[in-house]
Amino acid sequence: MEMAPKEEENEALGPTLIAYLGMLDRGEYFEAHEVLEGIWYPMRKSRDDLANLLRGLINAAVAFEHLKRDKPGAQERARKVMRSFDRYAPLCSALMPETALFVRACKKVDLLKEKQRETFDVLVP
C-alpha cells in the first residue's frame, strides 16, 4: 500500500534526509532520529512504504544513540531496535521520492552497523 506524501512533506524530505546523513556522520544520533520524526510523525499511522522506511531509519539512529550512551542493556536494546531497520530497509523503491538519499541513508546505517560489529554480529552477515 503506497501513499504519496503530502506536497509539503515531499519538499522537506530531501533536505531532511541530507540533515540526517550529516548527523549520522557527526555521531549525532539522537538529533538524527529527531529530524526524521518531524517528517514521519504526520504519516505514522499509515502503512505505506515511505512511513515504514522512515521508521526504520529513525530506529537505526536510536540504536546507535543507545550504544553511544553505553548504558546497561544498551547492546540488547540496540539489537532489538536494529531489527526494525533491517525489516524496513528493503522497502526503498524507485517509486519513492528521494530514492537516492534513502539508499545513501540505508548504506550509512549499514556502515555504522559494521563499525559496531561486536554488537550486531548476529545481524551483520
Helices and strands as residue ranges (DSSP letters): H 7-25, H 29-40, G 41-43, H 49-69, H 74-88, G 89-91, H 99-115, H 117-120
